[in-house]
């Protein structure tokens, strides 16, 4: 998963959690606020009805002309009176006024109110479950009871407070055993709440829509901002890294010329590239010095082996010159010795030229060359002065190729020199096989020397690792050969022969156009 995807998902999750908490708190606060408002409305209505009841009680009830629908209260003493004109008047006490006002209010959708007690005089004023629980709480000292009920899918707030007995109440309720200050019951006010919860749901839907829109907008903004400010610049930096060192670090303006974290990272990478290039130059120079040192060491070892190859022709040439000086009058003898002198000079010239080829400084210059002839020359030079060593060369490339000739020459010299040292003074054979196969050069060196200890096989290509006596080797020959092989794109393998000696196998791939037919 990409970093920008993780970042957007993480921030979206944080926003969702934040909005979820905000949504829950807002919804709860909104419901609490609505309930408080409805409760205040219920308390105001309760106090209005209480004052109305108080006013009716203070005037000993209300009297209305008895008509159809205005009947007398059977639960009141002196429920009817007749005025001086002969009109019958019916009495309305506070309870009946409360009930009839509740009917009118319910008809208008304004809520309901009811007076009740645990021992009602009128059965129509019997308490329901909520009212009964509230009356019990009033008996325990509660001052009010508030509850939200949902009946038949409709929400309503119910508020109930106790009613205490005063002097005006005793005229009707003294027979029930009440005394002044007793709680004779309570009045319940019911306020419809459907409108409030409808508004709450609408507000919740609006908040949810805003939250979703915000999350989408923030996510899109984060995506484009991250893509332009981070991802695009990191991709540019990554592409630059991928093409380094083939292409130098070009200091992309959009990445480098900024003071943010990516700009600082790019500057550090730029500095790292410069330090790497400087270190690489120093390493190349040091490695070239090591190569040349190893060449010189190899040349020193060869000088001892080929000194007699030069001294022998020189001795013969000296004898020829002395004989010619003593026989100046014999032209035939002079001519024959002159021919021998030329042959000796050519032999010395060839030996010196081979030494010059070994000492050249162009380890990786690719040019046309005869690989088989290089192997012959190097092997003959290495075996000069070692009559105890036989050479078995099965060279089958048989065509010139374009390759790092001087690098290959140094590799073959190192392997041949090691083989000669491994055989030492005993009788032995150096076998070399070469062939061209699948656009690669295969060269196999094997000798009949003492071989390599198994515990040393993994270390022989390490710099300065050697098992030779002090003064016999530097431990750089095989390390240099391995490095050259890798720079040519090839590989070198080593193993011990079944009978005796070691075997080195070289595989050097040829690039396009490097085979000359």
C-alpha positions as MATLAB code, in Angstrom:
seq = 'XXXXXXXXXXXXXXXXXXXXXXXXXXXXXXXXXXXXXXXXXXXXXXXXXXXXXXXXXXXXXXXXXXXXXXXXXXXXXXXXXXXXXXXXXXXXXXXXXXXXXXXXXXXXXXXXXXXXXXXXXXXXXXXXXXXXXXXXXXXXXXXXXXXXXXXXXXXXXXXXXXXXXXXXXXXXXXXXXXXXXXXXXXXXXXXXXXXXXXXXXXXXXXXXXXXXXXXXXXXXXXXXXXXXXXXXXXXXXXXXXXXXXXXXXXXXXXXXXXXXXXXXXXXXXXXXXXXXXXXXXXXXXXXXXXXXXXXXXXXXXXXXXXXXXXXXXXXXXXXXXXXXXXXXXXXXXXXXXXXXXXXXXXXXXXXXXXXXXXXXXXXXXXXXXXXXXXXXXXXXXXXXXXXXXXXXXXXXXXXXXXXXXXXXXXXXXXXXXXXXXXXXXXXXXXXXXXXXXXXXXXXXXXXXXXXXXXXXXXXXXXXXXXXXXXXXXXXXXXXXXXXXXXXXXXXXXXXXXXXXXXXXXXXXXXXXXXXXX';
ca = [
       0.000    0.000    0.000;
       1.371    3.418   -0.975;
       2.277    5.986    1.649;
      -0.265    8.506    0.385;
      -3.029    5.889    0.594;
      -2.031    5.054    4.172;
      -1.895    8.748    5.078;
      -5.289    9.520    3.547;
      -6.896    6.488    5.184;
      -5.357    7.356    8.556;
      -6.430   11.005    8.420;
      -9.888   10.003    7.179;
     -10.147    7.596   10.111;
      -9.127   10.368   12.519;
     -11.695   12.699   10.944;
     -14.379    9.996   11.140;
     -13.629    9.389   14.817;
     -13.557   13.126   15.507;
     -16.807   13.710   13.663;
     -18.327   10.654   15.298;
     -17.564   12.021   18.751;
     -18.735   15.493   17.700;
     -21.875   14.044   16.136;
     -22.672   12.027   19.251;
     -22.019   14.951   21.583;
     -23.990   17.370   19.393;
     -26.904   15.002   19.043;
     -26.924   14.337   22.801;
     -26.641   18.037   23.598;
     -29.352   18.844   21.091;
     -31.705   16.269   22.599;
     -30.856   17.456   26.104;
     -31.502   21.065   25.089;
     -34.838   20.183   23.501;
     -35.861   18.188   26.559;
     -34.889   21.105   28.813;
     -36.906   23.498   26.669;
     -39.896   21.154   26.700;
     -39.480   20.745   30.464;
     -39.511   24.512   30.966;
     -42.596   24.673   28.781;
     -44.229   21.929   30.860;
     -43.305   23.731   34.108;
     -44.745   26.992   32.781;
     -47.948   25.188   31.808;
     -47.998   23.447   35.183;
     -47.702   26.774   36.999;
     -50.350   28.362   34.811;
     -52.781   25.531   35.535;
     -51.807   25.614   39.211;
     -52.541   29.328   39.391;
     -55.796   28.806   37.524;
     -56.741   26.132   40.013;
     -55.711   28.424   42.830;
     -57.890   31.212   41.425;
     -60.870   28.836   41.093;
     -60.296   27.549   44.621;
     -59.982   31.063   46.035;
     -63.425   31.926   44.536;
     -65.007   28.710   45.847;
     -65.379   27.355   42.353;
     -67.003   28.594   39.203;
     -70.720   28.452   38.404;
     -72.159   28.064   34.927;
     -75.680   28.072   33.634;
     -76.784   24.498   33.336;
     -77.285   23.639   29.684;
     -76.883   20.677   27.435;
     -73.268   19.561   27.784;
     -72.789   21.535   30.988;
     -73.834   19.007   33.550;
     -73.447   18.992   37.307;
     -70.607   17.172   39.069;
     -72.082   14.211   40.974;
     -69.037   14.101   43.272;
     -69.594   17.578   44.707;
     -71.910   18.577   47.494;
     -74.098   21.461   46.397;
     -73.148   20.773   42.822;
     -76.161   22.801   41.684;
     -77.754   26.071   42.880;
     -80.638   28.178   41.631;
     -80.298   31.915   41.293;
     -82.997   34.490   42.030;
     -84.263   34.298   38.474;
     -84.793   30.570   38.715;
     -81.764   29.588   36.583;
     -79.937   26.465   37.661;
     -76.196   26.920   37.977;
     -73.696   24.047   38.049;
     -70.465   24.265   40.029;
     -66.989   23.624   38.633;
     -64.259   22.890   41.158;
     -60.480   23.110   40.325;
     -60.280   19.425   39.323;
     -63.121   19.736   36.798;
     -61.699   22.991   35.437;
     -58.340   21.296   35.024;
     -59.848   18.315   33.209;
     -61.971   20.420   30.879;
     -59.065   22.761   30.044;
     -56.976   19.649   29.290;
     -59.600   18.487   26.814;
     -59.485   21.845   25.033;
     -55.692   21.907   24.998;
     -55.472   18.357   23.626;
     -57.938   19.281   20.914;
     -55.586   22.083   19.831;
     -52.503   19.827   20.017;
     -51.018   21.813   22.879;
     -50.595   18.940   25.299;
     -52.582   17.557   28.178;
     -52.691   17.930   31.955;
     -54.414   15.923   34.610;
     -54.850   15.947   38.378;
     -54.728   12.593   40.110;
     -54.026   10.905   43.418;
     -53.638    7.478   44.848;
     -57.162    7.890   46.376;
     -59.130    9.789   43.726;
     -62.739   10.848   44.378;
     -63.586   10.655   40.673;
     -62.585    7.314   39.061;
     -61.809    9.235   35.858;
     -58.903   10.801   37.700;
     -57.274    7.429   38.499;
     -53.484    7.519   37.890;
     -51.767    5.635   35.074;
     -48.425    3.840   35.550;
     -46.271    6.960   35.231;
     -48.526    8.938   37.551;
     -48.611    6.145   40.123;
     -44.801    5.862   40.180;
     -44.543    9.619   40.500;
     -47.013    9.742   43.389;
     -44.981    7.094   45.195;
     -41.842    9.190   44.703;
     -43.656   12.264   46.010;
     -44.476   10.341   49.157;
     -40.726    9.651   49.496;
     -39.918   13.376   49.219;
     -39.440   13.947   45.461;
     -40.297   17.452   44.216;
     -40.913   16.560   40.555;
     -40.687   13.700   38.065;
     -39.745   14.053   34.370;
     -39.847   11.289   31.754;
     -39.816   10.850   27.952;
     -42.256    8.237   26.697;
     -42.829    6.784   23.257;
     -46.343    5.509   22.793;
     -47.636    4.286   19.417;
     -44.600    5.825   17.726;
     -45.195    9.243   19.260;
     -42.800   10.937   21.675;
     -44.075   12.974   24.608;
     -42.602   14.574   27.690;
     -44.367   14.009   30.960;
     -43.873   16.346   33.872;
     -45.522   15.804   37.228;
     -45.259   17.741   40.477;
     -47.101   17.279   43.791;
     -50.122   19.307   44.931;
     -50.334   20.193   48.617;
     -53.487   20.732   50.690;
     -54.296   24.338   51.623;
     -57.256   25.819   53.520;
     -59.367   26.104   50.390;
     -58.841   22.432   49.554;
     -60.196   21.207   52.898;
     -63.733   22.295   52.036;
     -63.862   19.438   49.516;
     -61.245   17.001   50.809;
     -61.576   17.111   54.587;
     -63.699   13.991   54.550;
     -60.816   12.106   52.905;
     -58.686   12.639   56.006;
     -56.300   15.285   54.547;
     -54.842   17.922   56.776;
     -53.239   21.227   55.935;
     -49.888   20.732   54.116;
     -50.492   17.111   53.062;
     -49.745   15.979   49.500;
     -53.176   15.205   48.200;
     -51.945   14.139   44.771;
     -50.165   15.574   41.787;
     -50.709   17.245   38.499;
     -49.301   15.696   35.354;
     -48.497   17.803   32.293;
     -47.907   16.000   28.985;
     -46.186   17.893   26.140;
     -45.976   16.429   22.587;
     -42.357   15.905   21.477;
     -42.714   14.566   17.946;
     -41.842   17.948   16.441;
     -38.687   18.103   18.537;
     -37.430   14.651   17.541;
     -38.300   15.374   13.923;
     -36.052   18.446   14.130;
     -33.357   16.418   15.879;
     -33.390   13.785   13.115;
     -33.256   16.482   10.445;
     -30.310   18.143   12.179;
     -28.576   14.774   12.580;
     -29.000   14.083    8.868;
     -27.583   17.508    8.074;
     -24.614   16.958   10.405;
     -23.985   13.539    8.879;
     -24.094   15.002    5.382;
     -21.681   17.740    6.366;
     -19.369   15.160    7.944;
     -19.368   12.969    4.830;
     -18.839   15.952    2.544;
     -16.004   17.189    4.764;
     -14.318   13.795    4.797;
     -14.528   13.535    0.999;
     -13.284   17.089    0.439;
     -10.450   16.708    2.965;
      -9.453   13.349    1.475;
      -9.358   14.784   -2.045;
      -7.402   17.816   -0.879;
      -4.975   15.557    0.982;
      -4.606   13.352   -2.084;
      -3.759   16.216   -4.439;
      -1.602   18.056   -1.896;
       0.323   14.916   -0.933;
       0.680   13.959   -4.580;
       2.057   17.366   -5.582;
       4.084   18.181   -2.468;
       5.373   14.725   -1.500;
       4.670   11.808   -3.829;
       5.631   13.554   -7.077;
       8.853   14.892   -5.612;
       9.735   11.571   -3.983;
       9.110    9.828   -7.313;
      11.408   12.317   -9.060;
      14.057   11.704   -6.418;
      13.584    7.915   -6.726;
      13.954    8.079  -10.528;
      17.137   10.093  -10.072;
      18.430    7.481   -7.613;
      17.549    4.643  -10.001;
      19.562    6.239  -12.824;
      22.550    7.004  -10.646;
      25.479    6.591  -11.320;
      24.757    6.034  -15.039;
      23.265    9.521  -15.066;
      24.667   12.120  -12.656;
      22.467   13.688  -10.006;
      21.011   16.723  -11.796;
      19.630   18.583   -8.762;
      15.928   18.742   -9.779;
      14.713   22.255   -8.984;
      11.317   21.127   -7.670;
      13.037   18.791   -5.227;
      16.255   20.512   -4.206;
      15.328   24.187   -4.003;
      13.107   23.884   -0.958;
      13.687   23.958    2.768;
      11.254   21.196    3.705;
      12.147   17.632    4.681;
      12.226   16.337    1.089;
      14.461   19.216    0.018;
      16.843   18.452    2.886;
      16.776   14.748    1.965;
      17.591   15.597   -1.657;
      20.473   17.810   -0.604;
      21.865   15.041    1.605;
      21.541   12.583   -1.282;
      23.333   15.051   -3.533;
      26.140   15.325   -0.986;
      26.235   11.529   -0.697;
      26.581   11.223   -4.481;
      29.482   13.657   -4.501;
      31.202   11.826   -1.652;
      30.581    8.524   -3.403;
      32.044    9.813   -6.660;
      35.073   11.153   -4.838;
      35.524    7.852   -2.970;
      35.052    5.921   -6.208;
      37.812    7.923   -7.888;
      40.117    7.280   -4.955;
      39.199    3.587   -4.985;
      39.807    3.311   -8.730;
      43.184    4.979   -8.339;
      44.095    2.699   -5.424;
      42.898   -0.379   -7.283;
      44.915    0.584  -10.333;
      47.960    0.936   -8.124;
      47.274   -2.511   -6.658;
      46.904   -3.969  -10.163;
      50.154   -2.479  -11.276;
      51.897   -3.582   -8.079;
      50.714   -7.121   -8.651;
      51.904   -6.917  -12.249;
      55.293   -5.767  -11.133;
      55.411   -8.572   -8.578;
      54.507  -11.059  -11.300;
      57.179   -9.575  -13.546;
      59.727   -9.947  -10.758;
      58.856  -13.616  -10.421;
      59.141  -14.041  -14.213;
      62.540  -12.408  -14.433;
      64.116  -15.176  -12.421;
      62.450  -17.789  -14.610;
      63.362  -16.316  -17.979;
      66.886  -14.995  -17.231;
      68.421  -18.131  -18.630;
      66.152  -17.878  -21.702;
      67.927  -14.633  -22.487;
      71.368  -15.669  -21.203;
      71.475  -18.826  -23.336;
      70.976  -16.998  -26.670;
      73.358  -14.274  -25.502;
      76.027  -16.901  -24.677;
      75.584  -18.537  -28.057;
      75.724  -15.179  -29.827;
      78.911  -14.332  -27.949;
      80.513  -17.607  -29.081;
      79.438  -16.880  -32.657;
      81.005  -13.436  -32.563;
      84.263  -14.817  -31.144;
      84.386  -17.541  -33.796;
      83.672  -14.997  -36.548;
      86.486  -12.787  -35.262;
      88.917  -15.693  -35.428;
      87.808  -16.721  -38.929;
      87.404  -13.460  -40.798;
      88.622  -15.065  -44.004;
      85.834  -17.650  -44.227;
      82.739  -16.063  -45.812;
      80.624  -19.196  -45.561;
      81.262  -19.425  -41.818;
      80.563  -15.735  -41.446;
      77.247  -16.086  -43.280;
      76.132  -19.106  -41.223;
      77.002  -17.409  -37.918;
      75.280  -14.203  -38.984;
      72.102  -16.242  -39.456;
      72.501  -17.744  -35.973;
      73.034  -14.262  -34.539;
      69.778  -13.100  -36.151;
      67.875  -16.045  -34.725;
      69.223  -15.343  -31.249;
      68.261  -11.685  -31.497;
      64.748  -12.576  -32.622;
      64.348  -14.933  -29.702;
      65.501  -12.264  -27.250;
      63.262   -9.697  -28.929;
      60.219  -11.988  -28.637;
      60.894  -12.615  -24.959;
      61.294   -8.910  -24.221;
      58.122   -8.075  -26.197;
      56.149  -10.589  -24.154;
      57.410   -8.939  -20.975;
      56.383   -5.514  -22.294;
      52.895   -6.811  -23.082;
      52.522   -8.079  -19.551;
      53.454   -4.669  -18.110;
      50.973   -2.558  -20.107;
      48.497   -0.294  -18.273;
      45.181   -0.772  -20.083;
      43.338   -3.405  -18.021;
      39.864   -2.918  -19.503;
      40.524   -1.545  -22.984;
      38.467   -3.657  -25.406;
      40.199   -4.398  -28.670;
      40.674   -7.174  -31.164;
      42.909   -9.979  -29.994;
      43.746  -13.673  -30.224;
      42.769  -15.239  -26.892;
      44.426  -18.564  -27.681;
      47.745  -16.872  -28.507;
      47.592  -14.819  -25.283;
      47.137  -18.035  -23.312;
      50.144  -19.629  -25.117;
      52.400  -16.623  -24.508;
      51.485  -16.301  -20.844;
      51.867  -20.009  -20.181;
      55.228  -20.186  -21.961;
      56.511  -17.157  -20.035;
      55.323  -18.576  -16.730;
      56.932  -21.984  -17.399;
      60.287  -20.637  -18.596;
      63.046  -22.186  -16.520;
      60.717  -24.923  -15.244;
      61.596  -27.978  -17.289;
      59.757  -30.141  -14.783;
      56.380  -28.725  -15.880;
      54.575  -30.004  -18.960;
      51.976  -27.880  -20.803;
      48.769  -29.406  -22.152;
      46.923  -26.727  -24.172;
      43.597  -27.574  -25.826;
      42.772  -24.136  -27.279;
      39.716  -24.157  -29.528;
      38.581  -20.538  -29.860;
      40.499  -20.266  -33.149;
      39.294  -16.768  -34.020;
      39.982  -13.201  -32.913;
      37.466  -11.511  -30.631;
      37.051   -8.008  -29.213;
      37.597   -8.150  -25.472;
      39.629   -6.548  -22.673;
      42.839   -8.118  -23.921;
      45.246   -6.703  -21.339;
      42.895   -7.518  -18.470;
      42.608  -11.087  -19.778;
      46.375  -11.261  -20.140;
      46.878  -10.282  -16.483;
      44.270  -12.831  -15.339;
      45.930  -15.648  -17.283;
      49.373  -14.641  -15.994;
      48.156  -14.712  -12.385;
      46.523  -18.129  -12.789;
      49.514  -19.558  -14.666;
      51.951  -18.203  -12.054;
      49.897  -19.730   -9.247;
      49.846  -23.082  -11.061;
      53.644  -23.011  -11.475;
      54.115  -22.198   -7.769;
      51.613  -24.920   -6.774;
      53.591  -27.588   -8.716;
      56.949  -26.311   -7.427;
      60.014  -28.484   -8.091;
      58.180  -31.778   -8.608;
      57.038  -33.108  -11.950;
      53.668  -31.749  -12.983;
      51.327  -30.648  -15.739;
      49.355  -27.472  -16.403;
      46.299  -28.084  -18.566;
      44.419  -25.243  -20.265;
      41.178  -25.623  -22.227;
      39.505  -22.778  -24.112;
      36.384  -22.612  -26.247;
      33.750  -20.186  -27.494;
      30.199  -21.155  -26.576;
      26.873  -19.234  -26.399;
      28.650  -15.914  -26.996;
      30.910  -16.495  -23.981;
      34.563  -17.435  -23.618;
      35.221  -20.475  -21.433;
      38.770  -20.976  -20.103;
      39.668  -23.805  -17.732;
      43.010  -23.908  -15.852;
      43.996  -27.039  -13.951;
      47.258  -28.193  -12.455;
      48.618  -31.243  -10.679;
      49.911  -29.298   -7.684;
      49.008  -29.702   -4.043;
      45.534  -28.181   -4.428;
      43.715  -25.846   -2.013;
      42.594  -26.717    1.508;
      38.796  -26.934    1.601;
      38.599  -24.372    4.431;
      40.452  -21.875    2.211;
      38.260  -22.192   -0.884;
      35.855  -19.457    0.273;
      38.668  -17.011    1.045;
      41.181  -17.275   -1.799;
      39.672  -14.303   -3.684;
      39.894  -12.029   -0.628;
      42.583   -9.307   -0.812;
      45.892  -10.188    0.905;
      44.764  -13.743    1.670;
      47.620  -16.146    0.940;
      48.894  -19.516    2.133;
      52.371  -18.981    0.688;
      55.496  -18.321    2.676;
      56.560  -14.749    3.406;
      58.193  -13.293    0.298;
      56.551  -15.771   -2.080;
      53.236  -13.978   -2.606;
      51.273  -10.834   -1.771;
      47.786  -12.338   -1.610;
      46.561   -9.953   -4.321;
      46.852  -12.062   -7.484;
      43.544  -13.914   -7.238;
      41.786  -10.877   -5.732;
      42.888   -8.762   -8.701;
      41.858  -11.511  -11.123;
      38.432  -11.816   -9.519;
      37.944   -8.035   -9.691;
      38.973   -7.916  -13.369;
      36.685  -10.821  -14.231;
      33.730   -9.042  -12.621;
      34.534   -5.786  -14.407;
      34.479   -7.737  -17.650;
      31.022   -9.023  -16.667;
      32.227  -12.577  -16.129;
      32.661  -15.118  -13.349;
      35.463  -17.245  -11.935;
      35.015  -20.550  -10.102;
      37.509  -22.706   -8.224;
      37.486  -26.323   -7.116;
      39.943  -29.080   -6.310;
      40.567  -31.840   -8.836;
      39.641  -35.370   -7.878;
      43.235  -36.620   -8.018;
      45.381  -33.587   -7.181;
      45.675  -29.919   -7.876;
      43.183  -27.120   -8.351;
      40.944  -26.127  -11.236;
      39.886  -22.556  -12.113;
      37.060  -21.941  -14.590;
      36.578  -18.554  -16.291;
      33.374  -17.524  -18.065;
      33.537  -14.145  -19.830;
      30.466  -13.068  -21.842;
      30.986  -11.284  -25.136;
      28.926   -8.229  -25.997;
      27.239   -7.731  -29.343;
      29.657   -7.453  -32.185;
      32.603   -8.853  -30.230;
      33.009  -12.019  -32.278;
      34.986  -11.558  -35.479;
      34.376  -14.230  -38.071;
];
